[in-house]
Amino acid sequence: MTKQDASRTTEADAPPDAPALAALWWAAKGPAHWDQAHKLVQDDSGRDAAWVHAHLHRLEGDQDNAAYWYAQAGRPVAEGDLSAERDAITAALLAAG
């Protein structure tokens, strides 16, 4: 899985079926779609959803909430570029199947 493959997923015309990937797709569409992305992961107790949930709260600037969700995902708190993180999460989720 390459960054280009991940970018193609978030740039597709329609969201993927998997809720965590669909949330990343909506997030890539811009701030106006944050609520739609959040709805897809907020009630999912899985680690993948928690990782995406963390990214979404980081995207909105809520670092404390993001840190909580990174812990739920078993992941370190991210600090780098948001779009690079989104691509990395997308690639990891696609690779995991």
PyMOL CGO cylinders between C-alpha atoms (Angstrom):
from pymol import cmd
from pymol.cgo import CYLINDER

trace = [
    CYLINDER, 0.00, 0.00, 0.00, 1.44, 3.33, -1.04, 0.3, 1, 1, 1, 1, 1, 1,
    CYLINDER, 1.44, 3.33, -1.04, 0.60, 6.88, -0.07, 0.3, 1, 1, 1, 1, 1, 1,
    CYLINDER, 0.60, 6.88, -0.07, -0.75, 7.26, -3.60, 0.3, 1, 1, 1, 1, 1, 1,
    CYLINDER, -0.75, 7.26, -3.60, -3.16, 4.35, -3.01, 0.3, 1, 1, 1, 1, 1, 1,
    CYLINDER, -3.16, 4.35, -3.01, -4.31, 5.97, 0.23, 0.3, 1, 1, 1, 1, 1, 1,
    CYLINDER, -4.31, 5.97, 0.23, -4.77, 9.33, -1.48, 0.3, 1, 1, 1, 1, 1, 1,
    CYLINDER, -4.77, 9.33, -1.48, -6.86, 7.72, -4.21, 0.3, 1, 1, 1, 1, 1, 1,
    CYLINDER, -6.86, 7.72, -4.21, -9.16, 6.29, -1.54, 0.3, 1, 1, 1, 1, 1, 1,
    CYLINDER, -9.16, 6.29, -1.54, -9.83, 9.69, 0.05, 0.3, 1, 1, 1, 1, 1, 1,
    CYLINDER, -9.83, 9.69, 0.05, -10.16, 11.36, -3.36, 0.3, 1, 1, 1, 1, 1, 1,
    CYLINDER, -10.16, 11.36, -3.36, -12.71, 8.87, -4.75, 0.3, 1, 1, 1, 1, 1, 1,
    CYLINDER, -12.71, 8.87, -4.75, -16.15, 10.09, -5.79, 0.3, 1, 1, 1, 1, 1, 1,
    CYLINDER, -16.15, 10.09, -5.79, -17.94, 8.09, -3.09, 0.3, 1, 1, 1, 1, 1, 1,
    CYLINDER, -17.94, 8.09, -3.09, -16.93, 7.03, 0.43, 0.3, 1, 1, 1, 1, 1, 1,
    CYLINDER, -16.93, 7.03, 0.43, -15.67, 3.49, 1.08, 0.3, 1, 1, 1, 1, 1, 1,
    CYLINDER, -15.67, 3.49, 1.08, -18.02, 1.03, 2.78, 0.3, 1, 1, 1, 1, 1, 1,
    CYLINDER, -18.02, 1.03, 2.78, -15.92, 0.59, 5.93, 0.3, 1, 1, 1, 1, 1, 1,
    CYLINDER, -15.92, 0.59, 5.93, -17.02, 3.24, 8.50, 0.3, 1, 1, 1, 1, 1, 1,
    CYLINDER, -17.02, 3.24, 8.50, -13.49, 4.20, 9.61, 0.3, 1, 1, 1, 1, 1, 1,
    CYLINDER, -13.49, 4.20, 9.61, -12.36, 4.67, 6.00, 0.3, 1, 1, 1, 1, 1, 1,
    CYLINDER, -12.36, 4.67, 6.00, -15.58, 6.51, 5.15, 0.3, 1, 1, 1, 1, 1, 1,
    CYLINDER, -15.58, 6.51, 5.15, -14.93, 8.87, 8.07, 0.3, 1, 1, 1, 1, 1, 1,
    CYLINDER, -14.93, 8.87, 8.07, -11.48, 9.64, 6.67, 0.3, 1, 1, 1, 1, 1, 1,
    CYLINDER, -11.48, 9.64, 6.67, -13.05, 10.20, 3.24, 0.3, 1, 1, 1, 1, 1, 1,
    CYLINDER, -13.05, 10.20, 3.24, -15.49, 12.74, 4.72, 0.3, 1, 1, 1, 1, 1, 1,
    CYLINDER, -15.49, 12.74, 4.72, -12.69, 14.40, 6.71, 0.3, 1, 1, 1, 1, 1, 1,
    CYLINDER, -12.69, 14.40, 6.71, -10.68, 14.82, 3.51, 0.3, 1, 1, 1, 1, 1, 1,
    CYLINDER, -10.68, 14.82, 3.51, -13.60, 16.75, 2.01, 0.3, 1, 1, 1, 1, 1, 1,
    CYLINDER, -13.60, 16.75, 2.01, -13.06, 19.63, 4.45, 0.3, 1, 1, 1, 1, 1, 1,
    CYLINDER, -13.06, 19.63, 4.45, -14.29, 21.10, 7.73, 0.3, 1, 1, 1, 1, 1, 1,
    CYLINDER, -14.29, 21.10, 7.73, -17.91, 21.30, 6.58, 0.3, 1, 1, 1, 1, 1, 1,
    CYLINDER, -17.91, 21.30, 6.58, -17.99, 17.48, 6.64, 0.3, 1, 1, 1, 1, 1, 1,
    CYLINDER, -17.99, 17.48, 6.64, -16.42, 16.95, 10.07, 0.3, 1, 1, 1, 1, 1, 1,
    CYLINDER, -16.42, 16.95, 10.07, -19.75, 16.06, 11.73, 0.3, 1, 1, 1, 1, 1, 1,
    CYLINDER, -19.75, 16.06, 11.73, -20.50, 13.42, 9.09, 0.3, 1, 1, 1, 1, 1, 1,
    CYLINDER, -20.50, 13.42, 9.09, -17.06, 11.89, 9.65, 0.3, 1, 1, 1, 1, 1, 1,
    CYLINDER, -17.06, 11.89, 9.65, -17.45, 11.98, 13.42, 0.3, 1, 1, 1, 1, 1, 1,
    CYLINDER, -17.45, 11.98, 13.42, -20.86, 10.28, 13.34, 0.3, 1, 1, 1, 1, 1, 1,
    CYLINDER, -20.86, 10.28, 13.34, -19.30, 7.28, 11.60, 0.3, 1, 1, 1, 1, 1, 1,
    CYLINDER, -19.30, 7.28, 11.60, -16.79, 6.56, 14.37, 0.3, 1, 1, 1, 1, 1, 1,
    CYLINDER, -16.79, 6.56, 14.37, -18.18, 8.03, 17.58, 0.3, 1, 1, 1, 1, 1, 1,
    CYLINDER, -18.18, 8.03, 17.58, -20.08, 4.91, 18.69, 0.3, 1, 1, 1, 1, 1, 1,
    CYLINDER, -20.08, 4.91, 18.69, -17.60, 2.33, 17.39, 0.3, 1, 1, 1, 1, 1, 1,
    CYLINDER, -17.60, 2.33, 17.39, -15.50, 0.84, 20.20, 0.3, 1, 1, 1, 1, 1, 1,
    CYLINDER, -15.50, 0.84, 20.20, -12.84, -0.67, 17.92, 0.3, 1, 1, 1, 1, 1, 1,
    CYLINDER, -12.84, -0.67, 17.92, -9.25, 0.49, 17.83, 0.3, 1, 1, 1, 1, 1, 1,
    CYLINDER, -9.25, 0.49, 17.83, -9.40, 1.49, 14.16, 0.3, 1, 1, 1, 1, 1, 1,
    CYLINDER, -9.40, 1.49, 14.16, -12.36, 3.75, 14.83, 0.3, 1, 1, 1, 1, 1, 1,
    CYLINDER, -12.36, 3.75, 14.83, -10.61, 5.18, 17.90, 0.3, 1, 1, 1, 1, 1, 1,
    CYLINDER, -10.61, 5.18, 17.90, -7.56, 6.00, 15.76, 0.3, 1, 1, 1, 1, 1, 1,
    CYLINDER, -7.56, 6.00, 15.76, -9.72, 7.81, 13.22, 0.3, 1, 1, 1, 1, 1, 1,
    CYLINDER, -9.72, 7.81, 13.22, -11.66, 9.46, 16.06, 0.3, 1, 1, 1, 1, 1, 1,
    CYLINDER, -11.66, 9.46, 16.06, -8.36, 10.77, 17.46, 0.3, 1, 1, 1, 1, 1, 1,
    CYLINDER, -8.36, 10.77, 17.46, -7.41, 12.16, 14.08, 0.3, 1, 1, 1, 1, 1, 1,
    CYLINDER, -7.41, 12.16, 14.08, -10.76, 13.92, 13.77, 0.3, 1, 1, 1, 1, 1, 1,
    CYLINDER, -10.76, 13.92, 13.77, -10.41, 15.64, 17.15, 0.3, 1, 1, 1, 1, 1, 1,
    CYLINDER, -10.41, 15.64, 17.15, -6.87, 16.63, 16.28, 0.3, 1, 1, 1, 1, 1, 1,
    CYLINDER, -6.87, 16.63, 16.28, -8.23, 18.04, 13.02, 0.3, 1, 1, 1, 1, 1, 1,
    CYLINDER, -8.23, 18.04, 13.02, -10.71, 20.20, 14.93, 0.3, 1, 1, 1, 1, 1, 1,
    CYLINDER, -10.71, 20.20, 14.93, -7.96, 21.39, 17.30, 0.3, 1, 1, 1, 1, 1, 1,
    CYLINDER, -7.96, 21.39, 17.30, -9.15, 19.50, 20.41, 0.3, 1, 1, 1, 1, 1, 1,
    CYLINDER, -9.15, 19.50, 20.41, -5.80, 18.04, 21.47, 0.3, 1, 1, 1, 1, 1, 1,
    CYLINDER, -5.80, 18.04, 21.47, -6.98, 16.75, 24.86, 0.3, 1, 1, 1, 1, 1, 1,
    CYLINDER, -6.98, 16.75, 24.86, -9.84, 14.79, 23.33, 0.3, 1, 1, 1, 1, 1, 1,
    CYLINDER, -9.84, 14.79, 23.33, -7.54, 13.56, 20.56, 0.3, 1, 1, 1, 1, 1, 1,
    CYLINDER, -7.54, 13.56, 20.56, -5.03, 12.32, 23.16, 0.3, 1, 1, 1, 1, 1, 1,
    CYLINDER, -5.03, 12.32, 23.16, -7.79, 10.31, 24.85, 0.3, 1, 1, 1, 1, 1, 1,
    CYLINDER, -7.79, 10.31, 24.85, -8.73, 8.63, 21.57, 0.3, 1, 1, 1, 1, 1, 1,
    CYLINDER, -8.73, 8.63, 21.57, -5.12, 7.92, 20.62, 0.3, 1, 1, 1, 1, 1, 1,
    CYLINDER, -5.12, 7.92, 20.62, -4.82, 6.10, 23.96, 0.3, 1, 1, 1, 1, 1, 1,
    CYLINDER, -4.82, 6.10, 23.96, -8.01, 4.15, 23.22, 0.3, 1, 1, 1, 1, 1, 1,
    CYLINDER, -8.01, 4.15, 23.22, -6.48, 3.18, 19.87, 0.3, 1, 1, 1, 1, 1, 1,
    CYLINDER, -6.48, 3.18, 19.87, -3.21, 2.12, 21.49, 0.3, 1, 1, 1, 1, 1, 1,
    CYLINDER, -3.21, 2.12, 21.49, -1.37, 4.70, 19.38, 0.3, 1, 1, 1, 1, 1, 1,
    CYLINDER, -1.37, 4.70, 19.38, 1.03, 7.51, 20.23, 0.3, 1, 1, 1, 1, 1, 1,
    CYLINDER, 1.03, 7.51, 20.23, -0.34, 11.04, 19.97, 0.3, 1, 1, 1, 1, 1, 1,
    CYLINDER, -0.34, 11.04, 19.97, 0.40, 12.31, 16.48, 0.3, 1, 1, 1, 1, 1, 1,
    CYLINDER, 0.40, 12.31, 16.48, 2.02, 15.69, 15.98, 0.3, 1, 1, 1, 1, 1, 1,
    CYLINDER, 2.02, 15.69, 15.98, 2.85, 15.86, 12.28, 0.3, 1, 1, 1, 1, 1, 1,
    CYLINDER, 2.85, 15.86, 12.28, 1.04, 17.04, 9.20, 0.3, 1, 1, 1, 1, 1, 1,
    CYLINDER, 1.04, 17.04, 9.20, -2.68, 16.23, 9.32, 0.3, 1, 1, 1, 1, 1, 1,
    CYLINDER, -2.68, 16.23, 9.32, -3.03, 15.15, 5.70, 0.3, 1, 1, 1, 1, 1, 1,
    CYLINDER, -3.03, 15.15, 5.70, 0.03, 12.90, 6.01, 0.3, 1, 1, 1, 1, 1, 1,
    CYLINDER, 0.03, 12.90, 6.01, -1.50, 11.35, 9.12, 0.3, 1, 1, 1, 1, 1, 1,
    CYLINDER, -1.50, 11.35, 9.12, -4.81, 10.81, 7.30, 0.3, 1, 1, 1, 1, 1, 1,
    CYLINDER, -4.81, 10.81, 7.30, -2.97, 9.09, 4.44, 0.3, 1, 1, 1, 1, 1, 1,
    CYLINDER, -2.97, 9.09, 4.44, -1.01, 6.92, 6.90, 0.3, 1, 1, 1, 1, 1, 1,
    CYLINDER, -1.01, 6.92, 6.90, -4.17, 5.85, 8.73, 0.3, 1, 1, 1, 1, 1, 1,
    CYLINDER, -4.17, 5.85, 8.73, -5.92, 5.15, 5.43, 0.3, 1, 1, 1, 1, 1, 1,
    CYLINDER, -5.92, 5.15, 5.43, -3.00, 3.06, 4.19, 0.3, 1, 1, 1, 1, 1, 1,
    CYLINDER, -3.00, 3.06, 4.19, -2.84, 1.10, 7.44, 0.3, 1, 1, 1, 1, 1, 1,
    CYLINDER, -2.84, 1.10, 7.44, -6.58, 0.38, 7.42, 0.3, 1, 1, 1, 1, 1, 1,
    CYLINDER, -6.58, 0.38, 7.42, -6.52, -0.67, 3.77, 0.3, 1, 1, 1, 1, 1, 1,
    CYLINDER, -6.52, -0.67, 3.77, -3.51, -2.93, 4.38, 0.3, 1, 1, 1, 1, 1, 1,
    CYLINDER, -3.51, -2.93, 4.38, -5.25, -4.54, 7.35, 0.3, 1, 1, 1, 1, 1, 1,
    CYLINDER, -5.25, -4.54, 7.35, -8.20, -5.35, 5.12, 0.3, 1, 1, 1, 1, 1, 1,
]
cmd.load_cgo(trace, "trace")
